[in-house]
């Protein structure tokens, strides 16, 4: 008799072992191990890959066989394998898994099978265990590989800008629960603009990487999520080689460089004359040099296309994109300051028809009326919210400072500030 058990298998605790033991008592235990794709649509990407989790689960006593469960719902696998029973902890009687429980009961009744519910193991808190694992941190190697895993697992990877360790902590921990699961940011954008602005300096590309790395290190030390680095133009090829090796060594997942030359100006508000595009052959050589320099296959070099910003056509952007992919680019980022998004949408449609698996990165700052679901329908793989935390912080600080000046005391500003107690609790070891 086959007993089905669906599980993530990222953290093995006594409650999981107990359910496995109870399932094995009743028959041949078939474990449906959720894939990265199934998990990432509803929760944070597991720390271990599917193959790593499978290797652990299939060696636990009592497990007869491990098969992939490719959807969050148990129903497709129940219909496929038609087990005599499914076993699950009774903690799904309420909470976010209640719908899945109802669906399981319906399909097992249809199949003539049984639902076995095992009492929740006291003293085990899965959320606390997950938080404990997160508090341990990560390694450069694990962090580096995570972006590619996310692209493979999720329809859209959600990236938010961080310009300090504190903003990095917001991205690391913020989660909200919606009807389709837990929503959170998947990774961090290390922006040249917000990094320089947070220092009170203009957004001018610097040859020296050291200054950028100081703030990047602050973010790396208090977060575990993958980081995409804004590399501006990448500088000269010999400088870009150094940048690639340094970022890769520190566990950064990707660098994005743009195909323009000349004095650095922000693309969205620079004058047209300032947006001089790099010759295609020069930029291709820079991309190729970077790819030759990297040590691992996991690090990504993404080409940012400035054609639309500079007033050129979608076809010019596509021509450049084709050349950059041929030169080794692991993805393309298409940028525009048009609010309609029509040029971006047209680029994405044609590019995806030609390249089925090359990631497309969008930064919808000027066309922010479109939802993430709409961007997915355009064939985007990554969305970057490129400067919003910094833009939010400045008016917040101004309002507090203005209130103190106006009232000649800080009482009125209290409602605009988080309590000291929360500040102390925010930082591990802060109290």
C-alpha positions in Angstrom: 0.0 0.0 0.0 1.4 3.4 -1.0 1.3 6.3 1.5 1.9 9.8 0.1 3.7 12.5 2.0 4.3 16.0 0.4 7.1 18.0 1.9 9.7 20.8 1.3 12.5 19.0 3.1 14.6 22.1 3.6 14.7 21.7 7.4 14.4 18.3 8.9 13.1 18.4 12.5 11.5 15.9 14.9 8.0 16.6 13.6 9.0 15.6 10.1 10.8 12.4 11.3 7.6 11.5 13.3 5.4 11.8 10.2 7.8 9.8 8.1 7.9 7.1 10.8 4.1 7.0 11.0 3.7 6.9 7.2 6.2 4.0 6.9 4.3 2.0 9.5 1.3 2.0 7.2 2.9 1.1 3.9 5.4 2.2 1.3 6.1 5.8 1.9 6.2 7.9 -1.3 7.6 11.4 -0.7 6.5 14.1 -3.0 9.3 16.6 -2.6 8.3 20.1 -3.7 10.5 21.6 -6.4 12.0 25.0 -6.1 9.4 26.3 -8.5 6.5 25.0 -6.4 7.9 26.5 -3.2 9.1 29.9 -4.6 5.7 30.8 -5.8 4.4 30.8 -2.2 7.4 31.1 0.1 11.0 32.0 0.2 13.3 29.9 -2.0 14.6 26.9 0.1 18.2 27.1 1.2 19.0 23.7 -0.4 18.5 22.9 -4.0 16.0 20.2 -5.0 18.8 17.7 -5.7 20.4 18.4 -2.3 17.1 18.0 -0.5 16.3 14.9 -2.4 19.7 13.4 -1.4 18.8 13.9 2.2 15.2 12.7 2.1 15.8 9.5 0.2 18.4 8.4 2.8 16.0 8.8 5.8 14.8 5.5 7.2 11.3 4.7 6.2 11.2 6.6 2.8 10.6 4.2 -0.1 10.8 6.6 -2.9 11.1 10.3 -3.7 9.3 12.0 -6.6 9.1 15.7 -7.5 5.9 17.6 -6.5 5.9 20.3 -9.1 3.0 22.3 -7.8 2.1 23.7 -4.4 -1.1 21.7 -4.5 -0.9 18.0 -3.6 -3.8 17.2 -6.0 -1.8 16.7 -9.3 0.5 14.1 -7.7 -2.4 12.4 -5.9 -4.1 11.9 -9.2 -0.9 10.8 -10.8 0.2 8.2 -8.2 -3.2 7.3 -6.7 -1.9 6.4 -3.2 -4.1 4.5 -0.8 -3.6 7.4 1.7 -1.9 10.7 2.2 -0.3 11.6 5.5 0.0 15.1 6.9 0.4 16.9 10.2 -2.9 18.2 11.7 -1.6 21.8 11.8 -3.1 22.4 8.3 -6.7 22.4 9.8 -6.4 26.2 10.0 -4.1 28.7 8.5 -2.7 29.1 5.0 -2.8 25.4 4.1 -6.5 25.0 4.9 -7.5 25.3 1.2 -5.0 22.6 0.3 -6.4 20.4 3.0 -9.9 20.8 1.6 -8.7 20.0 -1.9 -6.9 16.9 -0.6 -10.0 15.5 1.1 -12.1 16.0 -2.0 -9.7 14.2 -4.3 -8.9 11.4 -1.9 -12.7 10.8 -1.5 -12.9 10.6 -5.3 -10.0 8.1 -5.4 -11.4 6.1 -2.6 -8.3 6.8 -0.4 -7.7 8.0 3.1 -6.4 11.2 4.7 -4.2 10.5 7.8 -3.6 13.4 10.1 -0.8 13.2 12.6 -1.0 15.4 15.8 1.3 18.4 15.7 4.6 17.7 17.4 4.8 20.0 20.4 7.9 22.0 21.0 8.6 22.4 17.2 8.2 25.8 15.6 9.0 25.7 11.9 8.9 29.5 11.6 11.4 29.8 14.5 13.6 27.2 12.9 13.6 29.1 9.6 14.4 32.3 11.4 17.3 30.6 13.2 18.7 29.3 10.0 18.4 32.8 8.4 20.2 34.3 11.4 23.2 32.0 10.8 23.7 33.8 7.5 25.0 32.5 4.2 28.3 32.0 2.3 29.5 33.9 -0.8 29.1 30.6 -2.8 25.5 30.0 -1.7 24.4 33.6 -2.2 26.1 33.8 -5.6 24.1 30.8 -7.0 20.8 31.9 -5.7 19.9 34.4 -8.4 20.0 31.7 -11.2 17.9 29.4 -9.0 15.3 32.1 -8.5 15.2 32.8 -12.3 14.6 29.2 -12.9 12.0 28.8 -10.1 9.9 32.0 -10.3 7.9 33.7 -13.1 9.3 37.0 -11.9 12.2 37.8 -9.6 11.5 40.9 -7.4 14.6 43.0 -6.6 14.6 46.1 -4.4 17.3 48.8 -4.0 19.4 49.0 -0.9 21.9 51.7 -0.1 22.8 50.7 3.5 22.8 47.8 5.9 19.6 49.1 7.4 17.7 49.2 4.1 19.2 45.8 3.3 17.6 44.5 6.5 14.2 45.7 5.4 14.5 43.8 2.1 15.8 40.7 4.0 13.0 40.4 6.5 9.8 42.1 5.1 7.1 39.7 4.2 3.3 40.1 3.6 0.8 37.3 3.4 -1.7 37.4 0.4 -4.2 35.0 -0.9 -1.6 33.3 -3.2 1.1 33.0 -0.5 3.8 35.0 1.1 5.2 37.9 -0.8 8.7 39.3 -0.2 11.6 40.7 -2.1 13.9 38.1 -3.7 17.1 40.1 -3.8 18.9 43.4 -3.6 19.9 46.0 -6.1 23.1 47.8 -5.3 22.5 51.1 -7.1 25.2 53.5 -8.2 22.7 56.4 -7.9 21.4 55.6 -4.4 24.8 54.7 -3.1 26.3 58.1 -4.2 23.2 60.0 -3.2 23.2 58.5 0.3 26.8 59.9 0.6 25.6 63.4 -0.5 27.5 63.1 -3.7 26.5 63.3 -7.4 25.9 60.1 -9.4 29.3 60.2 -11.2 30.9 56.9 -12.2 34.1 56.4 -10.2 37.0 54.3 -11.5 37.9 53.1 -8.0 35.6 50.3 -6.9 36.7 50.5 -3.3 34.3 53.2 -2.2 31.3 51.3 -3.6 32.5 48.1 -1.9 32.5 49.7 1.5 28.7 50.2 1.5 28.2 46.9 -0.3 30.0 45.1 2.5 27.7 46.6 5.0 24.7 45.1 3.1 26.5 41.7 2.6 27.2 41.4 6.3 23.5 41.6 7.4 21.6 40.0 4.6 21.5 36.6 2.8 19.6 37.4 -0.4 21.3 37.6 -3.8 22.7 41.0 -4.9 22.7 42.5 -8.4 25.4 45.2 -8.7 25.0 48.4 -10.8 28.3 48.5 -12.7 27.5 51.7 -14.6 29.5 51.4 -17.9 32.0 48.9 -16.4 34.9 51.3 -17.2 37.7 50.1 -19.4 37.8 46.3 -20.2 40.8 45.8 -17.9 39.0 47.6 -15.1 35.8 45.6 -15.7 37.8 42.3 -15.4 38.9 43.4 -11.9 35.3 44.3 -11.0 34.0 40.9 -12.1 36.5 39.0 -10.0 36.0 41.2 -7.0 32.2 41.0 -7.1 32.2 37.2 -7.7 34.6 36.7 -4.8 32.3 38.5 -2.5 29.3 36.5 -3.5 27.5 39.0 -5.6 25.2 37.2 -8.1 25.3 39.6 -11.1 26.6 42.9 -12.5 24.7 45.0 -15.0 26.7 47.3 -17.3 25.3 49.8 -19.8 26.4 50.4 -23.4 27.1 54.1 -23.3 30.2 56.2 -23.0 31.2 59.6 -22.0 30.4 61.6 -18.8 28.2 59.6 -16.5 24.6 61.1 -16.3 21.5 59.4 -15.1 19.7 57.9 -18.0 16.2 59.0 -17.1 17.0 62.7 -16.9 20.2 63.3 -18.8 20.1 65.2 -22.1 20.0 63.3 -25.3 23.5 64.5 -26.3 24.9 63.0 -23.1 23.7 59.5 -24.1 26.5 58.5 -26.5 26.3 54.8 -27.1 29.3 52.6 -27.1 30.4 51.0 -30.4 28.9 47.5 -30.5 32.2 45.9 -31.0 33.8 47.7 -28.0 31.0 46.7 -25.7 31.0 43.1 -26.9 34.7 42.9 -26.1 34.1 44.2 -22.6 31.4 41.6 -22.1 33.6 38.9 -23.4 36.5 40.0 -21.2 34.3 39.9 -18.2 33.0 36.4 -19.0 36.6 35.1 -19.5 37.5 36.6 -16.1 34.9 35.0 -13.9 35.7 31.8 -12.1 32.3 30.2 -11.6 29.5 29.5 -14.1 27.0 31.0 -11.7 28.0 34.7 -11.8 25.9 36.7 -14.3 26.9 39.6 -16.6 23.9 41.5 -17.8 24.0 44.0 -20.7 21.9 47.1 -20.2 20.7 48.6 -23.5 20.5 52.4 -23.7 19.2 52.6 -27.3 15.7 53.8 -26.3 17.1 56.3 -23.8 19.3 57.8 -26.5 16.4 58.2 -28.9 17.1 55.2 -31.1 14.6 52.6 -32.3 13.5 49.3 -30.8 15.3 47.7 -33.8 18.6 49.3 -32.8 18.1 47.9 -29.3 17.4 44.5 -30.7 20.4 44.6 -33.0 22.6 45.4 -30.0 21.0 42.8 -27.8 21.7 40.1 -30.4 25.4 41.0 -30.5 25.7 41.2 -26.7 24.1 37.7 -26.3 26.5 36.4 -28.9 29.4 38.0 -26.9 28.3 36.1 -23.8 25.9 38.3 -21.9 23.8 36.2 -19.5 20.8 38.6 -19.7 19.7 41.9 -21.1 18.2 44.9 -19.3 16.2 47.3 -21.5 15.7 50.8 -20.3 13.3 53.6 -21.4 12.0 56.9 -20.1 8.7 56.6 -22.1 5.8 56.4 -19.7 3.6 54.3 -22.0 5.9 51.2 -21.9 5.0 50.5 -25.5 8.7 50.4 -26.7 9.7 48.1 -23.8 6.8 45.8 -24.5 7.7 45.6 -28.2 11.3 44.9 -27.5 10.5 42.1 -25.1 8.1 40.4 -27.5 10.6 40.2 -30.3 13.6 39.4 -28.1 11.7 36.5 -26.4 10.7 35.1 -29.7 14.3 34.8 -30.7 15.8 33.9 -27.3 13.6 31.7 -25.2 15.8 31.4 -22.1 17.9 34.6 -21.9 16.6 36.6 -18.9 15.0 40.0 -19.5 15.4 42.7 -16.8 13.0 45.6 -16.5 13.2 48.7 -14.3 9.7 50.2 -14.5 10.5 53.6 -12.9 8.8 55.7 -15.6 6.1 53.1 -16.5 5.2 52.1 -13.0 1.5 51.8 -13.7 2.0 48.2 -14.9 1.7 45.4 -12.3 4.2 42.6 -11.9 1.7 40.2 -13.6 1.6 42.5 -16.6 5.4 42.6 -16.8 5.4 38.8 -16.7 3.1 38.8 -19.7 5.7 40.9 -21.4 8.2 38.1 -20.8 10.2 39.8 -18.1 12.2 37.6 -15.7 13.5 40.2 -13.3 12.0 43.5 -12.1 14.2 46.0 -10.2 12.7 48.7 -8.0 15.8 50.8 -8.4 15.7 53.7 -6.0 12.5 53.7 -3.9 13.9 53.1 -0.4 16.3 56.1 -0.7 13.6 58.3 -2.2 11.3 57.4 0.7 13.9 58.0 3.4 14.7 61.6 2.4 11.2 63.1 2.8 10.7 61.1 6.0 13.9 62.6 7.5 13.0 66.1 6.3 9.5 65.9 7.9 11.0 64.9 11.3 13.7 67.6 11.1 11.1 70.3 10.1 8.8 69.3 12.9 11.6 69.7 15.5 12.5 73.1 14.1 8.9 74.3 14.1 8.0 73.0 17.6 11.3 73.6 19.2 11.0 70.1 20.7 10.8 66.5 19.5 7.5 65.5 21.0 5.5 66.1 17.8 8.0 64.1 15.8 7.5 61.0 17.9 4.6 59.7 15.7 6.9 59.9 12.7 9.7 57.9 14.3 9.9 54.2 15.3 10.3 53.7 19.0 13.8 53.3 20.5 12.8 49.8 21.7 12.1 48.7 18.1 15.4 50.1 16.9 17.2 48.1 19.5 15.3 44.9 18.6 15.8 45.5 14.9 19.5 44.9 15.0 20.6 41.5 16.4 22.5 41.9 19.6 21.4 45.5 19.9 20.0 45.2 23.4 
